Amino acid sequence: MADTTIADAVFSTIAGILFGPLCANLINPYEWFNHDTHTLLNFTLHLSRIIIGIQVFFNGANLPKRYIKTEWLSLFMVLVPIMTFGWLLIGLLIWGIIPDLSYLEALVIAACIVPTDPVLANSICKGEPSSVGFGIGPDA
């Protein structure tokens, strides 16, 4: 049996569930804002924007200088035909599944589901552990 590598996000999610209000209740964000759901959701939105901005910056900073020049064709093929088709197809599926939903609203929901950044998606599967764990790369 091959060794598998589990991403940090899995461990973070499990820790959040175990320490959060559903299990041990050691970390309860509802208490931070006196059970005001609107304030908590607003805080979560802004915190998520900051974290995603930091992640995008550091992933961009880790790219080689000539990455776009050498990988422009593969980036174009993933971004334009493949991701656009996936977005439109998932939008159609959501539009068909959820009644009384316009196609534009279905496309907004699909944009949240379909991965739209190949550079960030690639950062999940880079390095030796991911090559071994996912069976990709030169040693697979």
ZANU-289210 format. One record per residue: x, y, z of N, C-alpha, C, O, CB in turn; residue in three letters. Coordinates in steps of 0.1 Angstrom, whole numbers, plus 5000, padded with zeros to 4 digits. Glycine has a CB too. Layout:
REM ZANU-289210
XYZXYZXYZXYZXYZALA/...
END
This chain:
REM ZANU-289210
500949885000500050005000500950125000501950135008499050005012MET/500650224992501450344990501150445002499950445007501150414977ALA/502150515006501850615016501050735010501350764998503250675022ASP/500150785018499350895013499651015021500051005033497850865013THR/499551135015499851255021498451335023497751345013500851345013THR/498151375035496951445037497251595039498251635046496151395050ILE/496551675032496751825032496451885046495751825053495951895021ALA/497151995048496952065061495452105063494952115074497752185062ASP/494752135052493352175053492452075060491552105067492852215039ALA/492751945057491951835063492151845078491251835086492351705057VAL/493451855083493651855097493051975104492551975115495151845100PHE/493152095097492552215102491052205103490452255113492952335093SER/490452145093488952125094488552035105487652065113488452065081THR/489251925107488951835118489251895131488351885141489851705117ILE/490251975133490552045145489452155148489052165159491952115145ALA/488952215138487952315139486652255144485952315152487652395126GLY/486352135139485152065143485252015157484352035165484851945134ILE/486451965161486651905174486652015185486051995196487851825175LEU/487352125182487452235192486352335192486152415201488752305190PHE/485552335181484452425179483152405187483152315196484052435165GLY/482152475185480952465193480152335191479352305200480052585189PRO/480452265181479752135179480252025188479451925191479752095165LEU/481552025192482051915200482551975214481751965223483251855193CYS/483752015215484352055228483952195232484052235244485852045227ALA/483452285223483052415226484152505232483852595240481852415235ASN/485452475228486552555233486652685226487052785231487852475233LEU/486352675213486352795204484952815199484452735191487452785192ILE/484252925203482952945199482753095195482653185203481952925211ASN/482853115181482853255176481453325179481453445179483053245161PRO/480453245181479153315184479253395197478553495199478053205185TYR/480053345207480153415220480953545218480853635226480853325230GLU/481853545208482753665206481853785202482253895206483753645195TRP/480753765196479853875191478553865197477553915191479753865176PHE/478453815209477153805217476053745209474953795209476753945222ASN/476353635202475353565194474653645183473553615179474353505203HIS/475353755178474853835167475353775154476553795150475353985168ASP/474453695147474853625135475353715124476253685117473753545131THR/474653835123475053925112476453975114477253975104474054045112HIS/476854015126478254055128479253945126480353975121478354115142THR/478853825130479753715129479953685114481153655110479253595136LEU/478953685106479053655092479853765085480653735076477653645085LEU/479653895089480454005083481953985086482754005078479854135088ASN/482253955099483553925103484253815095485353825091483653895118PHE/483453705094483953585086484253625072485253585066482953475087THR/483353705066483553745052484853825050485653795041482353825047LEU/485053925059486254005058487553925061488553945055486154125067HIS/487453845071488653755074488953665063490153645060488353675087LEU/487953605056488253515045488853595033489753545027486953455040SER/488453715031489053805020490553825023491353825014488253935019ARG/490853855036492253885039493053755037494153765032492353935054ILE/492553645042493353515041493553475026494653435023492653405049ILE/492453485018492653455004493553544997494353504989491253454997ILE/493553675000494553764995495953734998496853744989494153914999GLY/496153695010497553655015497953525007499153525003497653635030ILE/497053435006497353304999497753334984498653274979496253205000GLN/496953414978497153444964498453514962499253484953496053534958VAL/498753614971500053684970501253584971502153594963500153794981PHE/501253504982502353414984502453304973503653264969502253344997PHE/501353254967501453164956502053234944502853174937500153104953ASN/501653354942502253434930503653464933504453454923501453564928GLY/504053494945505453514948506353394946507553404944505653574962ALA/505753274948506553154947506753104933507553004931505953044955ASN/506053164923506153124910507553164904508053274908505053184901LEU/508153084895509353124889509153244880507953274876509953014880PRO/510153324877510053454870509453424856508653514851511353514869LYS/509753324850509353304836508153204835507953144824510553244827ARG/507453184846506353094846505253124835504853034828505653084859TYR/504853244834503753274825504253264811503553214802503253424827ILE/505553304808506053284795506253144790506053114778507453364794LYS/506553054799506852914796505552834796505352734789507852854805THR/504552874804503352794806502152864801500952824805503152764821GLU/502252954792501053034788500052944780498852964782501553144778TRP/500552854772499552774765498752674774497552664773500352684755LEU/499452614784498652524793497752604802496552564804499652444802SER/498152724806497252814814496052854806494952854810498052934819LEU/496252894793495252934784494252824782492952844783495752984771PHE/494752704780493852584777493052554789491852514788494652464773MET/493552564801492852534813491852644816490652614820493852514825VAL/492252774815491352884818490252904809489052914813492153004819LEU/490452904796489452944786488552834783487352834787490053004774VAL/488952724776487952634772487452534784486252514785488452544761PRO/488352484792488052384801487252444813486152394816489252314807ILE/487752554819487052604831485852684827484852684834488052704838MET/485752744815484552804811483452704808482352724812484852894798THR/483852594802482852484799482352424813481152404814483452374791PHE/483252404822482852354835481952444842480952394848484152324843GLY/482252574842481352674848479952674842478952674850482052814847TRP/479952674829478652674822477852544825476652544827478752694807LEU/478552434825477852304827477352294841476252244843478852194824LEU/478152334851477652324865476552424867475652394874478852354875ILE/476652544860475452634860474252574855473152594861475852764853GLY/474352494844473152434839472552324849471352314850473452364826LEU/473452254855473052154864472352214876471252164880474252064869LEU/472852324882472252384893470952444889469952444896473152494898ILE/470852504877469652564872468552454870467352484873469952634858TRP/468952334866468052234865467552164878466452114879468552124856GLY/468452174888468152104901467352194910466452144916469452064908ILE/467652324910466952414919465852484912466152564902468052524925ILE/464652464916463452524909463452674912463952724922462152464913PRO/462852754903462652904905463952974906464053074914461752924917ASP/464952924899466252994900466653034886466452954876467352904906LEU/467053164884467353204870468753144867469553104876467453364869SER/469053144854470353084850471553174855472553124858470453074834TYR/471353304855472353394860472653364875473853364879471953544859LEU/471653344883471853304897472553164898473353144907470453304904GLU/472153074889472852944889474352964885475152884891472152854879ALA/474653054876476053074873476853134884478053104886476153164861LEU/476153214892476853274904477253164914478353164920475953384911VAL/476253074916476552964925477552874919478452824927475252884928ILE/477552844906478552764900479952824901480952744902478152744885ALA/480052954901481353024902481952994916483152994917481253174900ALA/481152964925481652934939482152784940482952754948480552964949CYS/481552704931481852564931483052524922483952444926480652484928ILE/483052574910484052534900485352604904485452724906483652574886VAL/486452534904487752594906488152684895488052644883488852484908PRO/488552804898488752904887490152954887490453054879487853024889THR/491052904895492452944895493452834894493652764904492753034908ASP/493952804882494852684880496152704888496752594892495152664866PRO/496652824890497852844898497652804912498452734918498352984897VAL/496552844918496252804932495952654933496352584942495052884938LEU/495252604923494952454923496252374922496352274928493952424912ALA/497152424914498452364912499252364925500052274927499252424901ASN/499052464933499852474945499452364955500252334964499652614952SER/498252314954497852204962498652074959498951994967496352174961ILE/498952054946499551934941500951954936501351914925498751874930CYS/501852024944503252034940504151984951503751974963503552184937LYS/505351954947506251894956506251744957505351684951506051954970GLY/507251684964507351544964506251474971505851374966508651504971GLU/505751524983504651444990503451434981502851324981504251515002PRO/503051534973501851524965502151434953501251364949501451664960SER/503351434948503651344937503551204941503051114933505151374932SER/504051174953503951034958502451004962501950894958504851014970VAL/501851094969500451064974499451054963498550974964500051174984GLY/499551134953498551134942498951054930498251044920498251274938PHE/500251004930500650924919500851014906500650964895499650824916GLY/501351134908501651224897503151254897503751234907500751344897ILE/503651304886504951354886505851244879505451144875505451384900GLY/507251274879508151194872508351054878508650964871509451264871PRO/508151044891508350914898507150824899507150714904508850934912ASP/506050874893504750794894504750674886503750594886503550884890ALA/
END
